Amino acid sequence: MQECLERAFPYDKFEEVKKGARGADILQVVHSSAGKECGKILWESKNTKEFQKGWIEKLKKDQQEADADVAVIMSVVLPSGVNSFDMYEGVWVTDYKSFKGLAVAIRQGLGVEEG
């Protein structure tokens, strides 16, 4: 996932959270092409057979600790009623196929204009 984000958004900075460490998987510090910091996106990826509501509160806490503007759970399985991606209880949830498009939309919401 990180490699795909790095290729898609070369001006952004990415901080990977090491496996086993507390916190989400990736903190994406969003920058404009001029180098101005526009915000932060916190990414958590899940590869399980069932979506767990407990992930939401944990990610919200991680979001506060990371001072991130937006939090996203990318999961193989989405909550009932969610197709592709949607806002769910205050965080974005997305499937693996849609995460790049969601990232583009979130970055625009943070004030970055795509070239």
N, C-alpha and C positions, 0 to 999 in steps of 0.2 A: 504494500500500500504506500509506504513512504516513498519508494522509488518512483511510483506513478505520480504522486503529488509533486515531487521534486522536478520531474520532467515537465509537468503541466504548468507549474508556477515557479519558474526559475529565479524570480526576484525574492521569493519568500525564504524564510529560514525555518528549519525543522529541528526539533529537539526530540529525540527518541527516548522514551522511558524504558529502561532495561527490564527484561523479563524478571518477574519476582519482586520488582520494586513497586512501592505504593504509587498509585496514580494511573492515569490513562496511558495509552500507547504512544501517541505523538502530539506534540504541541506545535502547531503551525503558526508562526509569526508572519502575518500578512504584510507585504510591502508593495507600494506602487512601483512602477518602472523607474520613477525618480528616486526611489530609495526611502520614501516616507513610510513609517510604520502606520498601518491602518487598523490593526486589531489582531486578535488571537483566536484560533480555532483549536479546540481540544478534541482529539479523535480517540475513540475506544473501539476496538474491533473484537467481535465475538464469532466463534465458530462452533455453535452448539445446536442441538435439535429443538430447543425450546427457549423462547424469549422469557427472561426473568425480570419482573418489575423492580427487583432490588438493584438492578444495574443503574436505574434512573437516579435514585438518591445518592448512590456512590459517585456517579459521574458529576452530579451537581456539586457535591463537596469537593471533588477533584477540580472542578471548574473554578470554584471560589479560590482554592489554594493556588491554582496556576494563574489567577487573574485573567482568565480567558473570557472573551466576549460571547462565544458560541461553543456549545458542546454537541458532539455528534457520536451516536453509536452506530457503527456499521456492522450489520449482522446477517448471517445466512438466513435466519428466521426472524420475521418482523412481528410486532404485536398484531393481534386480531384487528382487522379493519384497515390496516396500513398496507398499501401497495407501492412498491418502489421506494418512496420516501415521504415523510410527513413530520410535522411537529407533534411530539407525543410527551405529554406531561412536562413541558418546559425544555425538552431537549429534542434535537433532530434525530430521527432514526432513518436509516437508509439500508438498502441492500447493496451488495458488492457491485452490481452492474450500474447502479445509479449514482455512486458516491462522487464521481468526478463532476458530473453535471450539478449536483448539489453544492459541491465546493465552489464552482464558478458562481452560482447564485448567492451563496453566503458571502463570498469575497466582494461581489457587487454591492451587497447590503452593507458591507463595511466601508464602502466608498471607493473601491478600486475599480477603475475603468479598464476593461480588457481591450487589448489592441487588436 
